[in-house]
Amino acid sequence: MLSAQNSVSGTVTDNQNQPLTGVSVYAPELHKGTTTDENGKYELKNLPNGNLRLSFSYVGYSNQNKTIVKLIKENTLDITLVESILEMDEVVVSTPFNKLQSQNVMKIDHESIKTLQQKGTSTLIEGLATIPGVSQISTGTSIGKPVIRGLSGNRVLVYSQGVRIENQQFGDEHGLGLNDAGIESVEVIKGPASLLYGSDALGGVLYFNPEKFADAGSFKANFSQKYFTNTQGSNSSIGLKTSTDNWKFLARGSFNTHSDYKIADGDRVTNSRYNETDFKTGIGYSNSSFSSVLRYNYNKLDIGIPEEGIAGQSSSKDTQFPRQGIFNHLFSLNNVIFFENSKLDVDLGYISNDRSEFEDSNDAALRMKLNTFNYNAKYHFPKFGKIEAILGIQGMHQTNKNSGEEYLIPNATTNDFGVFGTANYEWNNSVLQAGLRFDNRNVTSEAHGILGEEGSFEALDRSFDSFNASLGYKTKLAEPLTLRLNVATGFRAPNLAELTSNGVHEGTNRYEIGNSNLKTEQNIQTDLNLEYKNSHFEFFVNGFYNHVNNYIYTSPTGDVLDNNDVFAYVQDNAKLFGGEAGLHFHPHPLDWLHFETSFETVTGKKDNDDYLPLIPANNWNNTLRTEFNIKNWFKEGYASLNVSSTFDQKNVSGFESASKGYTLVNLGFGGTVKLGKTAFDVNLNGNNLLDKKYIAHLSRLKTDGIPNIGRNIVLGVNFNL
């Protein structure tokens, strides 16, 4: 490791050679950035030896990602940005080589949280469900579980602050436990990502990038407030951040509170109310040898469980019984150590998830404490010609402890260890990427209770091994036309609930019996992506075929225990197939007009051709959007009309019922208001504007005939103080 006091400077201009002011210049590995001055000039100091990657971004222009090979003491890098009316090309963090989206072998969806918030959704998962191929299993407006191409629960891995989220996600009524305040963007990997992430990434990954630190030498503070008419809900957030050349600090506090949501006829769904407190903070240090960032996220949830349907009408925000209380602590330490021509990434994480369920008093009937330590180290070898290579290890140590009267799962310890290697070879307009991985998971649990009685468990000691591989190819068939082809395997070890369950699971109204002999789920998926892009027209089509061996699901046994039907965990081979297609049209010379449309479909079947449960219905989404400025006082204005049509879902499993289709109309309006030296962002959204009464197929309140949320007007303001 060598010490250095290197710097890079330059000028950013447009293609008319005019300087651009306010361009963001960012070094992702150092969490360090600056902006260009009125002459388009920038400078970053105190940089490491070796290679440095810089990202240049500016609204209305294509992003550029540049790597300076082998920094010297003083480096000059001048950049010309080209105007682009369509989406910006973002750096993808969730894949190993951190390329721009357009350079990546895998098709990754990247959305800024600001864009999702402009759609007026009240929760993070609601916003994610607007991305093609992503849906949610919801319990009212408070609990949402992500679904990627028909796979959900433990088959979708969620990452935040570079750390995998572990929060008892096996449970039907266990939501994400993440707040969108303090999150910059999300990346969605659709398909097996076990090569990079190990067990539970069989169906895909949601990778949340935390908000960036302030530019070096600056101080920023902001306050945002939203109001939701339907739930009389409020969402408040305040944040501040500051940076020197080496040190950086940020903190953000948020509070969310909602009363019972109203359905289309004006009735409220009893006890669907919830309250959320969220706090995020981070401190970082970088010098010429390494970069280190420590982040902490505290999330407290108080969630009512709607069991009465539409009963007592109230706009109170105090939850009734039954309710959930969840305390989540997430610590992450992200480090990059720079050598002369290589680097080492080391990410450490600790999550404490304390989940209680209160049935009829403030004594927890069920209380589970899940403590998880995980680590992830990746060594980036020096570049060899056109080949980049990474070798990595990952692991997790997890304990589950019960302290309530009831036990859903036993006290248990889980240990994971994985080792992987991947390489990227680039030539002309083509890229080839391949990787191999081996994993072991060991699960041990304690015996509990009297065998044969509800809530009793036998001791368990199981070990699961898996080898996985991936191969991806990307090429430009013509200048605007890109082809991607990926084949990857993934795996998922059975979770504790599937192995050990013995009792009535709240909210499912059924007695579930686990199977200690379950095998590992193993899948292979083929993905094809075709993408066409020019300055006024974008088109994409994705197709996938996913075969899953030993797919785990519950099946009725025909028995009845404690007045509940008995369901047992069984396995069968399964297949899922479908895809997404969409286009974005920006007609010339109408620079202010955008039309976007997308269609998504997925079919899931067992090998005997019976349909899988919880498969989302087909959806067709259309958005007409205009962009405008009004003199000098209203900048970056937009207005949008969205029509989202969800089709009938008749392809259902044996214990599901079919669902009718519906069409929702949504309006959006917003921009930046400038009054003298004061500037603030404002957005106004009308969701389900026609007050359509509908029940989503993946709503867990569907069995009780309870509709989803009716009309909701959302007003939001954001002040940069």
C-alpha positions in Angstrom: 0.0 0.0 0.0 1.5 3.3 -1.0 0.7 6.8 0.3 -0.2 9.5 -2.1 -1.4 13.1 -2.3 -2.8 12.9 -5.8 -5.3 15.2 -7.4 -7.5 15.3 -10.5 -8.9 18.5 -12.1 -10.5 19.5 -15.4 -13.2 21.3 -17.2 -16.7 19.9 -18.1 -18.2 21.4 -21.3 -21.2 20.7 -23.5 -20.8 19.7 -27.2 -20.8 23.4 -28.1 -17.7 23.7 -26.0 -19.6 25.9 -23.4 -18.7 25.3 -19.7 -21.4 23.5 -17.6 -21.9 24.8 -14.1 -23.2 22.5 -11.3 -22.1 19.2 -12.9 -21.8 16.5 -10.2 -18.3 14.9 -10.1 -18.3 11.8 -7.9 -15.8 9.1 -6.8 -18.1 6.3 -5.6 -15.4 4.2 -3.8 -14.3 7.3 -1.8 -17.9 8.5 -1.2 -16.4 11.9 -2.3 -17.7 14.4 -4.7 -17.7 18.0 -5.9 -19.5 20.2 -8.5 -18.2 22.3 -11.3 -17.9 26.1 -10.8 -19.2 28.8 -13.2 -16.3 28.1 -15.5 -17.1 24.4 -15.6 -13.9 23.6 -13.6 -13.6 21.0 -10.8 -10.9 19.6 -8.6 -10.7 16.5 -6.3 -7.7 16.3 -3.9 -6.1 13.7 -1.6 -6.7 10.7 -3.9 -5.2 7.2 -3.7 -2.7 5.6 -6.0 -3.8 3.1 -8.5 -7.0 3.5 -10.6 -9.8 6.0 -9.9 -13.3 5.8 -11.2 -15.2 9.1 -11.6 -18.9 9.6 -12.5 -20.1 12.8 -14.2 -23.8 13.6 -14.1 -26.0 16.6 -15.0 -29.7 16.8 -15.6 -30.5 16.7 -19.3 -27.2 15.1 -20.3 -25.9 11.6 -20.6 -23.9 10.4 -17.6 -20.2 9.6 -18.2 -18.2 7.1 -16.2 -14.4 7.5 -16.6 -11.5 5.5 -15.1 -8.1 7.1 -14.7 -5.5 4.3 -14.8 -2.5 4.7 -12.4 -3.0 8.1 -10.9 0.0 10.4 -10.9 0.5 13.4 -8.6 -1.5 15.9 -10.8 -4.0 14.5 -13.3 -6.1 16.4 -15.8 -9.4 15.0 -17.1 -11.6 17.2 -19.3 -15.1 15.9 -20.1 -17.7 16.7 -22.8 -21.2 15.9 -21.9 -23.8 15.2 -24.6 -27.4 16.3 -24.3 -29.9 13.4 -23.6 -33.6 13.8 -23.2 -34.1 10.2 -22.1 -33.1 8.5 -18.9 -29.7 9.0 -17.4 -27.2 6.1 -17.6 -26.4 5.2 -13.9 -23.5 3.4 -12.4 -24.7 0.0 -11.1 -23.4 -1.0 -7.6 -25.2 -4.3 -7.1 -23.1 -6.1 -9.7 -19.4 -6.9 -9.2 -17.7 -4.6 -11.7 -19.7 -1.4 -11.1 -20.2 -0.5 -14.7 -22.7 1.9 -16.2 -26.1 0.3 -16.9 -25.4 0.4 -20.7 -22.0 -1.4 -20.2 -23.4 -4.1 -17.8 -23.8 -7.8 -18.9 -27.0 -8.2 -16.8 -30.0 -6.0 -17.4 -30.5 -4.1 -14.1 -33.3 -1.8 -13.3 -32.1 1.4 -11.6 -34.6 3.9 -10.2 -33.9 6.9 -8.0 -36.1 7.1 -4.9 -37.0 10.7 -5.9 -38.5 9.4 -9.1 -40.5 6.7 -7.2 -41.7 9.4 -4.7 -42.9 11.6 -7.5 -45.5 8.9 -8.2 -47.1 9.7 -4.8 -46.8 6.2 -3.3 -47.0 6.2 0.5 -44.5 3.4 1.2 -41.2 2.3 -0.3 -42.5 -1.1 -1.4 -45.5 0.6 -3.2 -43.0 2.6 -5.2 -41.0 -0.5 -6.1 -44.1 -2.2 -7.4 -44.3 0.4 -10.2 -41.0 -1.1 -11.7 -41.8 -3.7 -14.5 -41.4 -7.2 -13.1 -41.7 -6.2 -9.5 -45.0 -6.6 -7.4 -45.9 -6.7 -3.8 -47.8 -9.0 -1.4 -49.6 -6.5 0.7 -51.5 -6.5 4.0 -53.3 -3.2 3.8 -51.1 -0.1 3.3 -48.6 -0.9 6.0 -47.1 -4.3 5.1 -45.6 -5.1 1.7 -43.4 -7.9 0.7 -41.5 -7.7 -2.7 -42.2 -10.1 -5.5 -39.8 -10.4 -8.4 -41.2 -12.3 -11.4 -43.5 -14.4 -9.3 -40.9 -15.2 -6.5 -41.2 -13.7 -3.0 -40.4 -14.2 0.7 -37.0 -15.8 1.3 -36.5 -16.1 -2.5 -35.8 -12.3 -2.8 -32.8 -10.9 -1.0 -32.9 -7.2 0.1 -29.6 -5.2 0.6 -29.3 -1.9 2.4 -26.1 0.0 3.2 -24.2 -2.8 1.5 -25.6 -5.4 4.0 -28.2 -8.1 3.6 -31.4 -7.4 5.5 -32.5 -10.2 7.9 -35.8 -9.5 9.6 -37.7 -12.8 9.8 -38.8 -12.4 6.2 -40.4 -15.9 6.2 -43.5 -14.5 7.8 -46.6 -13.5 5.7 -47.0 -10.3 7.8 -43.4 -9.3 8.0 -42.7 -6.3 5.7 -39.5 -4.8 4.5 -38.8 -2.7 7.6 -37.1 0.0 5.4 -38.0 3.7 5.1 -37.4 5.5 1.9 -35.9 8.6 3.7 -32.2 8.6 3.4 -32.1 6.2 0.4 -30.8 7.5 -2.9 -31.8 4.8 -5.3 -32.7 1.1 -5.8 -31.3 -1.5 -8.2 -33.3 -4.5 -9.1 -31.7 -7.8 -10.2 -34.4 -10.0 -11.7 -33.3 -13.6 -11.6 -30.8 -15.7 -9.7 -28.0 -13.7 -8.1 -26.7 -16.5 -5.9 -23.2 -16.1 -7.5 -22.8 -12.7 -5.8 -25.1 -13.1 -2.8 -25.5 -16.8 -1.8 -28.6 -18.4 -0.5 -32.0 -16.6 -0.8 -31.0 -14.7 -4.0 -32.7 -17.4 -6.1 -35.4 -15.1 -7.3 -33.6 -11.7 -7.4 -32.2 -8.9 -5.3 -33.4 -5.4 -4.3 -30.2 -3.3 -3.6 -30.8 0.0 -1.9 -28.1 2.7 -2.2 -28.0 5.1 0.8 -28.0 8.8 0.2 -24.6 10.4 -0.7 -22.6 12.5 1.6 -22.3 16.3 0.9 -19.6 17.6 -1.5 -16.2 18.3 0.0 -16.2 21.6 1.9 -20.0 22.0 2.0 -22.9 21.9 4.5 -26.5 20.9 3.5 -29.8 20.6 5.4 -33.2 19.8 4.1 -36.8 19.3 5.4 -39.6 17.5 3.7 -43.2 17.0 4.6 -46.0 15.0 2.9 -49.7 14.8 3.6 -52.0 11.9 2.5 -55.7 12.6 2.3 -56.9 9.0 2.4 -55.2 8.0 5.7 -54.9 11.5 7.0 -51.3 10.5 7.0 -48.2 12.5 7.6 -44.6 11.8 6.5 -41.9 14.2 7.9 -38.1 14.1 7.4 -35.2 16.3 8.3 -31.6 15.8 7.4 -28.2 17.5 7.5 -24.8 16.6 6.1 -21.4 18.1 5.9 -18.0 17.1 4.5 -14.3 18.2 4.7 -11.8 16.8 2.3 -11.3 13.7 4.4 -14.2 13.5 6.8 -18.0 13.3 6.0 -21.0 13.1 8.2 -24.8 12.9 7.7 -27.9 12.3 9.8 -31.6 12.0 9.0 -34.7 11.5 11.1 -38.2 10.7 9.8 -41.6 10.0 11.2 -44.6 8.4 9.4 -48.1 8.2 10.9 -51.3 6.9 9.1 -54.8 6.1 10.3 -57.0 3.3 8.8 -57.1 3.5 5.0 -60.4 4.2 3.2 -61.8 2.0 0.5 -63.6 3.4 -2.5 -67.0 3.8 -0.8 -65.6 5.8 2.1 -65.4 3.1 4.8 -62.2 2.6 6.7 -60.5 -0.8 7.1 -60.3 -1.2 10.9 -56.8 -1.3 12.5 -54.9 -0.9 9.2 -53.2 2.1 10.8 -49.5 2.3 11.6 -46.6 4.5 12.9 -43.0 4.5 11.9 -39.9 6.2 13.3 -36.7 6.1 11.3 -33.2 7.5 12.0 -30.2 7.1 9.8 -26.7 8.5 10.3 -23.3 7.9 8.8 -19.7 9.0 9.2 -16.9 8.5 6.6 -13.2 9.0 6.3 -11.0 8.6 3.2 -7.4 9.3 2.5 -4.8 8.3 0.0 -4.8 4.6 1.1 -8.4 3.7 2.1 -12.0 4.8 2.4 -14.2 3.7 5.3 -17.9 4.5 6.0 -19.8 3.6 9.1 -23.6 3.8 8.9 -26.4 3.1 11.4 -30.2 2.8 10.7 -32.8 2.6 13.5 -36.3 1.7 12.5 -39.3 1.4 14.9 -42.7 0.1 13.6 -46.0 0.0 15.3 -48.4 -1.8 13.0 -52.1 -2.6 13.4 -53.1 -6.0 12.0 -56.5 -5.7 10.3 -58.6 -8.7 11.4 -62.1 -7.3 11.8 -62.4 -6.0 8.2 -64.7 -3.0 8.1 -65.9 -2.5 11.7 -65.5 0.4 14.0 -64.8 3.6 12.0 -62.1 5.8 13.4 -59.4 8.2 12.1 -57.2 7.5 15.2 -53.6 6.7 14.6 -53.2 4.7 17.8 -53.0 1.0 16.9 -55.4 -1.5 18.4 -54.9 -5.2 19.1 -53.7 -7.4 17.4 -50.7 -5.4 16.5 -47.0 -5.8 15.8 -44.1 -3.9 17.4 -40.7 -4.1 15.6 -37.4 -2.6 16.5 -34.7 -2.8 13.9 -31.0 -1.8 14.3 -28.7 -2.0 11.3 -24.9 -1.2 11.5 -22.7 -1.3 8.4 -19.0 -0.7 7.9 -18.0 -0.4 4.3 -14.3 -0.3 3.5 -12.1 0.0 0.4 -8.4 -0.5 0.7 -6.4 0.7 -2.3 -3.2 -1.0 -3.5 -1.2 0.2 -6.5 -3.1 -1.6 -9.2 -5.8 -3.5 -7.2 -8.2 -3.0 -4.3 -10.0 -4.9 -1.5 -13.6 -4.3 -0.5 -14.6 -5.4 3.0 -18.2 -5.0 4.1 -19.3 -5.9 7.7 -22.9 -5.8 8.9 -24.8 -6.3 12.1 -28.6 -6.4 12.3 -30.7 -6.8 15.4 -34.4 -7.5 14.6 -36.7 -7.6 17.6 -40.3 -8.5 16.5 -43.3 -8.8 18.9 -47.0 -9.6 18.3 -49.5 -8.4 20.8 -52.9 -10.2 20.7 -55.0 -8.7 23.4 -52.7 -7.0 25.9 -49.3 -5.3 26.0 -47.7 -8.6 27.0 -46.1 -10.0 23.9 -47.7 -13.3 22.9 -44.9 -13.8 20.4 -41.4 -12.3 20.6 -38.5 -13.2 18.3 -35.1 -11.7 18.5 -32.9 -12.2 15.4 -29.3 -11.1 15.6 -27.2 -11.4 12.4 -23.6 -10.7 11.7 -22.5 -10.8 8.1 -19.3 -10.2 6.2 -18.4 -9.8 2.6 -14.8 -9.4 1.2 -13.9 -9.0 -2.5 -10.4 -8.7 -3.9 -10.2 -6.9 -7.3 -7.2 -8.2 -9.2 -5.0 -5.9 -11.3 -6.5 -5.6 -14.8 -4.9 -8.1 -17.1 -5.2 -6.9 -20.7 -9.0 -6.8 -21.2 -9.8 -9.1 -18.3 -11.1 -8.0 -14.9 -11.4 -10.6 -12.1 -12.7 -10.7 -8.6 -12.3 -13.3 -5.8 -14.6 -13.1 -2.8 -15.8 -14.7 0.4 -19.1 -14.2 2.2 -20.5 -15.4 5.4 -23.2 -15.0 8.1 -23.7 -16.0 11.7 -27.3 -15.7 12.9 -29.2 -16.5 16.1 -32.9 -16.6 16.8 -34.2 -16.4 20.4 -37.8 -16.6 21.5 -39.1 -14.8 24.7 -42.9 -14.8 24.2 -45.4 -17.4 25.3 -45.9 -18.7 21.7 -43.2 -20.1 19.5 -43.5 -19.8 15.7 -40.0 -21.2 15.1 -37.5 -22.6 17.6 -34.4 -21.0 19.0 -31.8 -21.6 16.3 -28.4 -20.8 15.0 -27.6 -20.4 11.3 -24.1 -20.2 9.8 -23.3 -19.5 6.1 -20.0 -19.6 4.3 -19.5 -18.9 0.6 -16.5 -18.4 -1.8 -16.8 -17.2 -5.4 -14.8 -15.9 -8.3 -16.0 -14.0 -11.4 -14.3 -12.5 -14.5 -15.2 -9.9 -17.1 -13.7 -9.9 -20.6 -14.4 -7.0 -22.9 -13.6 -6.7 -26.6 -14.8 -4.3 -29.4 -18.6 -4.0 -28.7 -18.9 -7.3 -26.7 -18.5 -8.4 -23.1 -18.4 -11.9 -21.6 -18.8 -12.4 -17.9 -18.6 -15.8 -16.0 -18.4 -16.9 -12.4 -18.4 -19.9 -10.1 -19.4 -20.2 -6.4 -19.6 -22.7 -3.6 -21.8 -22.3 -0.4 -22.5 -24.1 2.8 -25.3 -23.4 5.2 -25.6 -25.1 8.6 -28.8 -24.8 10.7 -29.1 -26.1 14.2 -32.1 -25.6 16.5 -33.1 -26.5 20.0 -35.9 -28.9 21.0 -38.9 -27.2 22.7 -42.2 -28.2 24.3 -43.9 -31.6 24.5 -43.7 -33.5 21.2 -47.0 -33.8 19.5 -48.4 -30.6 21.0 -48.7 -27.3 19.2 -45.6 -25.1 19.3 -43.3 -28.1 20.0 -40.1 -28.7 18.0 -37.6 -31.5 17.7 -33.9 -30.6 17.7 -32.5 -30.0 14.2 -29.0 -30.2 12.7 -28.9 -29.8 8.9 -26.2 -28.8 6.5 -26.9 -27.6 2.9 -24.3 -27.3 0.1 -24.6 -25.8 -3.3 -22.4 -25.1 -6.4 -23.6 -22.3 -8.7 -22.4 -20.7 -11.9 -23.3 -17.8 -14.2 -22.5 -16.9 -17.8 -23.5 -13.6 -19.4 -22.9 -12.2 -22.9 -23.6 -8.7 -24.1 -23.0 -7.3 -27.6 -24.1 -4.4 -29.8 -25.9 -5.9 -32.8 -25.9 -2.4 -34.3 -25.1 1.1 -32.9 -28.4 1.6 -31.2 -29.3 -2.1 -30.6 -27.9 -4.1 -27.6 -28.4 -7.9 -27.0 -27.9 -9.5 -23.6 -28.0 -13.2 -22.9 -27.6 -14.6 -19.4 -27.7 -18.1 -17.9 -27.4 -18.5 -14.2 -28.1 -20.9 -11.4 -29.3 -20.1 -7.9 -30.2 -21.8 -4.7 -32.1 -21.4 -1.5 -31.8 -23.5 1.6 -35.1 -24.2 3.4 -35.9 -21.6 6.1 -36.7 -22.4 9.7 -40.4 -22.1 9.3 -40.4 -24.6 6.4 -38.2 -27.0 8.4 -39.8 -26.8 11.8 -43.3 -25.2 11.8 -45.8 -26.8 14.2 -48.8 -24.5 14.9 -51.3 -21.9 13.7 -49.6 -19.0 11.8 -51.3 -15.7 12.6 -53.2 -14.3 9.6 -53.0 -17.5 7.6 -55.9 -19.2 9.5 -54.2 -22.5 9.0 -52.2 -25.0 11.0 -48.8 -25.4 9.4 -46.5 -28.4 9.7 -42.8 -28.2 8.7 -40.7 -30.9 7.1 -37.2 -31.4 8.5 -36.2 -33.4 5.4 -36.7 -30.7 2.9 -33.9 -30.3 0.2 -32.3 -27.2 -1.1 -34.2 -25.4 -3.9 -32.0 -25.2 -7.0 -32.8 -23.2 -10.1 -31.5 -22.4 -13.5 -32.7 -19.3 -15.4 -32.2 -18.1 -18.9 -32.6 -14.4 -19.6 -32.7 -12.6 -23.0 -32.7 -8.8 -23.2 -33.0 -6.7 -26.3 -32.6 -2.9 -26.1 -32.9 -0.2 -28.7 -31.9 3.4 -27.9 -31.5 6.5 -29.9 -32.0 10.2 -28.9 -35.9 10.1 -29.3 -36.9 6.5 -28.9 -36.1 3.7 -26.4 -37.4 0.1 -26.6 -36.7 -3.0 -24.5 -38.0 -6.5 -24.3 -36.9 -9.1 -21.6 -37.8 -12.7 -21.7 -37.0 -15.3 -19.1 -37.5 -19.0 -18.4 -36.8 -20.2 -14.8 -36.8 -23.9 -13.8 -36.8 -24.6 -10.0 -36.0 -28.0 -8.6 -37.5 -28.9 -5.2 -39.7 -25.8 -5.1 -41.1 -25.6 -1.5 -44.8 -24.7 -0.9 -47.6 -25.6 1.5 -50.3 -28.1 0.5 -53.5 -29.0 2.4 -53.4 -32.5 4.1 -57.2 -32.8 4.5 -56.8 -32.9 8.4 -58.2 -30.3 10.8 -56.4 -29.3 14.0 -57.7 -26.6 16.5 -60.5 -25.8 14.0 -57.9 -24.9 11.4 -57.1 -26.8 8.1 -53.7 -28.4 8.3 -51.1 -27.5 5.6 -47.8 -29.3 5.2 -44.6 -28.1 3.5 -43.9 -30.2 0.4 -41.6 -30.0 -2.6 -42.1 -30.3 -6.4 -40.3 -29.1 -9.4 -41.6 -25.9 -10.9 -41.2 -23.5 -13.8 -41.8 -19.8 -14.2 -41.7 -17.9 -17.5 -42.6 -14.6 -18.9 -41.0 -11.2 -19.3 -41.4 -7.4 -19.7 -41.5 -5.1 -22.7 -41.7 -1.4 -22.9 -41.0 1.8 -24.9 -40.2 5.4 -24.2 -41.0 7.8 -27.0 -39.9 11.4 -27.1 -41.0 13.0 -30.4 -38.9 15.7 -32.0 -39.2 18.7 -31.9 -41.6 18.4 -28.9 -38.8 18.3 -26.3 -41.3 18.6 -23.4 -43.4 15.5 -24.2 -42.7 11.9 -23.1 -44.8 8.8 -23.6 -43.9 5.6 -21.7 -45.6 2.2 -21.9 -44.6 -1.2 -20.4 -46.2 -4.6 -20.1 -45.3 -7.4 -17.7 -46.3 -11.1 -17.5 -45.3 -14.1 -15.5 -46.7 -17.7 -15.4 -45.8 -20.1 -12.6 -46.5 -23.9 -12.8 -45.6 -27.1 -11.0 -44.3 -30.0 -13.1 -47.8 -31.5 -13.1 -49.1 -28.2 -14.7 -50.9 -27.0 -11.6 -50.4 -23.3 -11.1 -48.2 -21.9 -8.3 -49.7 -19.6 -5.7 -49.1 -15.9 -5.4 -48.3 -15.2 -9.0 -49.0 -11.6 -10.0 -51.5 -10.7 -12.7 -50.4 -9.3 -16.0 -50.1 -5.5 -16.0 -50.0 -2.8 -18.7 -48.8 0.6 -17.6 -49.0 3.8 -19.6 -47.6 7.3 -18.7 -47.9 10.6 -20.6 -45.5 13.1 -19.1 -44.7 16.8 -19.9 -41.8 18.8 -18.7 -41.8 22.6 -18.5 -40.5 25.8 -16.9 -42.6 28.9 -16.0 -40.4 32.0 -16.4 -37.8 32.1 -13.6 -40.0 31.1 -10.6 -40.9 27.4 -11.6 -38.1 25.1 -12.7 -37.9 21.5 -13.7 -41.7 21.3 -13.8 -43.5 18.1 -14.8 -47.1 16.9 -15.2 -48.0 13.2 -15.7 -51.0 11.1 -16.4 -50.7 7.4 -15.6 -53.1 4.7 -16.5 -52.3 1.3 -15.0 -54.3 -1.7 -16.2 -54.1 -5.0 -14.3 -55.7 -8.0 -16.0 -57.8 -10.9 -14.6 -55.8 -13.5 -12.8 -57.4 -16.9 -13.5 -54.3 -19.0 -13.3 -54.5 -19.8 -9.6 -53.4 -22.6 -7.3 -55.8 -25.0 -5.7 -56.5 -22.9 -2.6 -56.6 -19.5 -4.2 -59.5 -17.8 -5.9 -59.4 -16.0 -9.2 -59.1 -12.2 -9.3 -60.8 -9.6 -11.5 -58.8 -7.0 -13.4 -59.0 -3.3 -12.8 -57.7 0.0 -14.2 -56.3 2.8 -12.0 -55.8 6.4 -13.1 -53.1 8.5 -11.4 -52.1 12.2 -11.9 -48.9 13.9 -10.9 -47.6 17.5 -10.9 -44.5 19.1 -9.4 -41.3 21.1 -9.8 -39.0 23.6 -8.1 -40.5 26.9 -6.9 -38.0 29.8 -6.7 -39.1 32.9 -4.7 -36.1 35.3 -4.4 -33.3 33.3 -2.7 -35.8 30.7 -1.4 -36.3 27.5 -3.5 -38.3 24.4 -2.6 -39.6 21.3 -4.4 -43.4 20.7 -4.5 -45.3 17.7 -5.8 -49.0 16.9 -5.9 -50.4 13.5 -6.8 -53.8 12.0 -7.2 -53.7 8.2 -7.0 -56.7 6.0 -7.9 -58.2 9.3 -8.9 -61.5 7.7 -10.1 -61.9 6.0 -6.7 -62.0 2.6 -8.2 -63.1 -0.3 -5.9 -60.7 -3.2 -6.5 -59.0 -6.1 -4.8 -55.4 -6.9 -5.9 -54.7 -10.6 -6.4 -51.7 -10.4 -4.0 -53.5 -8.7 -1.3 -53.6 -10.8 1.9 -57.0 -9.1 2.8 -58.5 -10.6 -0.4 -59.8 -13.8 1.4 -61.9 -11.5 3.6 -63.2 -9.6 0.5 -61.6 -6.3 1.7 -60.7 -3.9 -1.2 -57.5 -2.0 -1.6 -57.1 1.7 -0.9 -59.4 4.2 -2.6 -58.6 7.7 -3.9 -55.5 9.3 -2.2 -54.3 12.8 -2.8 -50.7 13.4 -1.8 -49.1 16.8 -1.3 -45.4 17.0 -0.7 -42.9 19.8 -0.2 -39.1 19.7 0.2 -37.0 22.6 1.4 -33.2 22.7 1.1 -32.4 24.9 4.1 
